[in-house]
Amino acid sequence: MDPTAVKARANTKVTILRGAGTDSFGDPTDLPKPIRTGVTASIIEKSKTVTNPVDGSIRQVRYFIGRVPSGTDIRTGDRIRDERTGAVYVFDAASEGMNAIRGTDIRLDLRRVT
């Protein structure tokens, strides 16, 4: 078994993008510099129902959760591009479970940006 394989059921491969620069107006912009390609990953869309406390309106909130293999070089603010769909996600937080026997996947809280 490949030790770098994602333990969750992988449904795609991703490219990790990193870097920032400035555009012609001096505004910050992301640079699509690939750090690593072909990383096995799991990306799933979830939704939950939330109620606005002010007016009681009910909304459906969509969000994405990703998992990549333990030890993957990924940092907050990096972007990942789904090689299957071309969608790009930014992740805000990552967490890695604790297991004394084997490495566990890194869980990513994702926002789709394209």
Residue pairs with C-beta under 8 A, 6 or more apart in sequence:
3 69
3 103
4 40
4 69
4 71
4 72
5 40
5 69
6 40
6 41
6 42
6 67
6 68
6 69
6 105
7 67
7 69
7 102
7 104
7 105
8 42
8 67
8 105
9 42
10 40
10 41
10 42
11 41
11 42
11 43
11 44
12 40
12 41
12 42
12 43
12 82
12 83
12 84
12 85
13 37
13 38
13 39
13 40
13 41
13 83
13 84
14 39
14 41
14 43
14 66
14 68
14 80
14 81
14 82
14 83
15 34
15 36
15 37
15 38
15 39
15 80
15 81
15 83
16 34
16 35
16 36
16 37
16 39
16 72
16 73
16 74
16 78
16 79
16 80
17 30
17 31
17 32
17 33
17 34
17 35
17 78
17 79
17 80
17 81
17 88
18 31
18 33
18 35
18 75
18 78
18 79
19 30
19 31
19 32
19 33
20 28
20 29
20 30
20 31
21 28
21 29
21 30
21 31
22 28
22 29
23 29
30 79
32 79
32 81
35 73
35 78
36 72
36 73
37 83
38 83
39 68
39 69
39 72
39 80
40 68
40 69
41 66
41 67
41 68
41 80
41 82
42 66
42 67
42 105
43 64
43 65
43 66
43 82
43 89
43 110
44 64
44 65
44 66
45 62
45 63
45 64
46 62
46 63
46 64
46 65
47 60
47 61
47 62
47 63
48 60
48 61
48 63
49 58
49 59
49 60
49 61
50 58
50 59
50 61
51 57
51 58
51 59
52 58
52 59
63 109
63 110
63 111
64 89
64 109
64 110
64 111
64 112
65 107
65 108
65 109
65 110
66 80
66 89
66 91
66 107
66 108
66 110
67 105
67 106
67 107
67 108
68 74
68 105
68 106
68 108
69 103
69 105
69 106
70 96
70 103
70 104
70 105
70 106
71 103
72 106
74 80
74 91
74 94
74 106
74 108
76 91
76 92
76 93
76 94
77 90
77 91
78 90
78 91
79 88
79 89
79 90
79 91
79 113
80 88
80 89
80 91
80 108
80 110
81 87
81 88
81 89
82 88
82 89
86 114
87 112
87 114
88 112
88 113
88 114
89 108
89 110
89 111
89 112
89 113
90 110
90 111
90 113
91 108
91 109
91 110
91 111
92 109
92 110
92 111
93 108
93 109
94 106
94 107
94 108
94 109
95 106
95 107
96 104
96 105
96 106
96 107
97 104
97 105
97 107
98 104
